[in-house]
C-alpha cells in the first residue's frame, strides 16, 4: 500500500506551476490531435516523446498520460460530426454517434462521449490505485522464470487479441524481437547484427522507430490517399451536459459493464482502447433491452463503449507499471519514457519510489477531471478544428518528426532510422502486417532474452524448470492455452462438423413391423 | 503495394536464414551453456516456421499470383509525386542537413511537400518560411537540441 507521506510528496511534485502548465498544454495538444481524423492517440504520444526528454520524470509522464487520455476522448468528435473516427478507439460507435447527429442529437452523442469517458477514466484509475500495489507485492516474489512466462503471455495475447490475422501478427512480433537483438544490449554484451555501423552498437533507438512506424507511416498513407477530401458538418451544438443525469441512472449497469470490460481488456497485454470499445459495444447490444435501436442513433452503446475505451487506457498502465509489460501501443511508448527517465517500471518501483507511482495515479485523476471542461471547450470549437486542412498540417508534422528523431541522440542517424522504419511500417500495413506487435516485440525483446538466458543459466540448461515452479507452471499453462487456442478451436469445429455430417447421412430409423 | 503471401513468406524465410549465418561469428561466454546467438536463432526459427505456414496457406487458397499488386495510388501521378517528394525530401535531409543546416533544409522540404500536396502557394510559402523558424526556436533555444546551422552558421543566433 502507498503511504500517506508518499501521496503528500506526490501531490507536492504534481501541484507545481510548471507541471500543471505541462498538463494543460498536453491536454490541449491531445484534444487537437485526437479531433483531427487520421492523427491517432498513438501518434500523439509518439510525437510527444522527444519533447518529454527535456522534462523531469513526473511532468514527462504527466504529459504522456494527459495527451493520450484527451486524444482518446477527442476521437469521438469527428466520429459524431463527420462519421470518421478521430482515433481507432472511437470507431466502434462512430456510426451510432453520426446517426444521432443526423437526428439532431449531436449534443447528446458528444455529451455522452465526454461525460462517460471521464467516468470510465476515473473508474480505470480507481482499479489501478486499488490493485496495482497489491499486484506489485505479489510480483516481488517473481523470479526470472515467472517473468519469462509473463512476457511470453503478454506477447501471445498481443498475437491473438487484435484485428489482424494471428499468423501475420505473430510475424510482426517476431520481426520486432529480431530488431531488439541488434546491438550490444544483451546478456553477453556481444555486438550483434550491427553491420559495422557504430551507431547501431547501442541498439536500435526506440524513439525514432516509434516516430517512424506510427507517424511517418501515417503521413505516407495520407500522401498516397485517393479518397475524396472530408466534408465538415457545421452544426450548432447546444448544451452537452443536458440529460446526462438521466442517462447515468438509466444505464448504470451498462456503464459498470463497460468500465469492467475496459479495465480487463486494458490489462490484457497487447489489446488497448479500440478493442475495449468494440467488445463493450457488442456486449451493450447483446444485453440491451432495446437491441433493435442500435445503429439507428441510440445512445446506450456510446455510454458503455465511451466509458470502456477510457477505462482501458488506465487498465493498460497496470501491467506496464507492475511488470514493465505494456498493455497497448501507447503504454509501450510510455514504458520507453519511464526507462529514459530512470523510472524503471516493475514491482521495485512501488517500494523504492512510491511517490512516483502516487504521482502517476494523481495525474490520471487530474487528467480525467480536466477532460470535463476542456472536452466541453473542444466540442464547442469542434467545427473550427475539423476545418483545419490535413494537407496543410502534414508537412509541419513531418518537420516535427525529423526534429524529434534527431533530438533522441542529437544525431542525424535517428532521422535515418525514422525514415527506414516509416517505410517498413508503410509496406507492412499495405501487406496486412500490423505495426503495434513490432513495438511490443522491440520493447519486450531485451526483457524476454534476459529472463530466458538467466533462467537457462540458473537451471544449468534444463528447460523443464520453466514448467516446474508453482506460479511459472500456471503462467506456462495459460500461455500454452492461448498459443494453442486456434489449433484447439479448429479441432473442435472439425469434430462438430464431422458429427453433424454423420448425423445428416445416417440411415433413417426403420419402422417397427 | 501488396506482395502475395507466397512471396512475402519467401522473403521472411530468407531473412530467417540470414540470422544463423550472421550469428556464426558470435563468441560463446566461457562457463555458460547458452551463447549470444541462441535467442536470435530461436526467434529466427519461429519466424521461418511462420513463413512456411504463410506460404502453405497461400498455396492452399490458390492465392499465389499476382506476386505483386501495385496500389491504386501508383497509377495516379499526384499521389506518386507526393510520395516521391516526401520520401526523397527525408532522404535529402539525412544527406544534406549537416552541410545545409536545419532551417534551409526545413524551408525546402516544406515548400516541396506543400506544393506536391497541391496546397495554394499563398499558404505554402509563409508556412515554409515560418514553421522551420518556430520549430528551430523551440528545439534549439528552448530544449537545447543542437540542430545544425549549416549555411547559416555565420548568422547563428
Interface residues (C-beta under 8 A of the other chain):
Chain A: X51 X53 X54 X167 X168 X170 X171 X174 X175 X177 X178 X181 X186 X187 X188 X190 X192 X193 X216 X219 X220 X223 X224 X225 X226 X389 X391 X392 X394 X395 X396 X398 X399 X400 X402 X403 X406 X407 X410 X412 X415 X416 X418 X419 X422 X423 X427 X430 X431 X448 X449 X452 X453 X456 X457 X460 X461
Chain B: X1 X2 X3 X8 X12 X15 X19 X22 X23 X26 X27 X29 X32 X33 X34 X35 X36 X37 X38 X39 X40 X43 X44 X46 X47 X50 X51 X53 X54 X57 X71 X72 X73 X76 X79 X80 X82 X83 X86 X87 X89 X90 X91 X93 X94 X97 X98 X102 X106 X109 X110 X113 X114 X116 X117 X118 X119 X123 X127 X128 X131 X132 X135 X139 X142 X143 X144 X145 X146 X147
